């Protein structure tokens, strides 16, 4: 992933965490976990998405 794509993914993580996880990882357990975290508490969902994108 080049720098421009990484920056766009980070911005997407801040605005719509589940969408960023879906684009990067697809529809799987990471997406479901992030969707639940974002639905109940937005900040943990954002942190989870950033963690998944950055690793």
Secondary structure in CASP SS format (residue, H / E / C, confidence):
PFRMAT SS
TARGET T0000
AUTHOR 0000-0000-0000
METHOD secondary structure of the structure
MODEL  1
X C 1.00
X C 1.00
X H 1.00
X H 1.00
X H 1.00
X H 1.00
X H 1.00
X H 1.00
X H 1.00
X H 1.00
X H 1.00
X H 1.00
X H 1.00
X H 1.00
X H 1.00
X C 1.00
X H 1.00
X H 1.00
X H 1.00
X H 1.00
X H 1.00
X H 1.00
X H 1.00
X H 1.00
X H 1.00
X C 1.00
X C 1.00
X C 1.00
X H 1.00
X H 1.00
X H 1.00
X H 1.00
X H 1.00
X H 1.00
X H 1.00
X H 1.00
X H 1.00
X H 1.00
X H 1.00
X H 1.00
X C 1.00
X H 1.00
X H 1.00
X H 1.00
X H 1.00
X H 1.00
X H 1.00
X H 1.00
X H 1.00
X H 1.00
X H 1.00
X H 1.00
X H 1.00
X H 1.00
X C 1.00
END
